[in-house]
């Protein structure tokens, strides 16, 4: 059983940066594929960045070149560095982990049932 807790969200102006963290407890996070998702009320959950246990990363077109996913296995923590933020990036951001999927599969998940573990989410608001 894993517990995932996001932190680092908040409000920022367009063009600014934020770094989200996802602290993982309960197991060795390095053995899971992990990802960052975001959701706006009324829309499906969108996979935006994922990382395999070998460090391979994937990004959605909407964030490629602006966001960077990384993990610190020693700290059991997943990160999402978000640069050049746009108002369209405003959403609740979730981290998630899965025991069996590859990272490219993780990026295509659109439902809560698609991943083994989820954090509770954290709000990011980008003002113009």
Secondary structure as UniProt FT lines:
FT   STRAND          3..7
FT   STRAND          10..13
FT   TURN            14..15
FT   STRAND          18..25
FT   HELIX           29..31
FT   STRAND          33..39
FT   TURN            41..42
FT   STRAND          46..51
FT   TURN            53..54
FT   STRAND          57..59
FT   TURN            61..66
FT   STRAND          67..72
FT   TURN            73..76
FT   STRAND          77..82
FT   HELIX           87..89
FT   STRAND          91..98
FT   HELIX           103..107
FT   HELIX           112..114
FT   STRAND          117..118
FT   STRAND          122..127
//
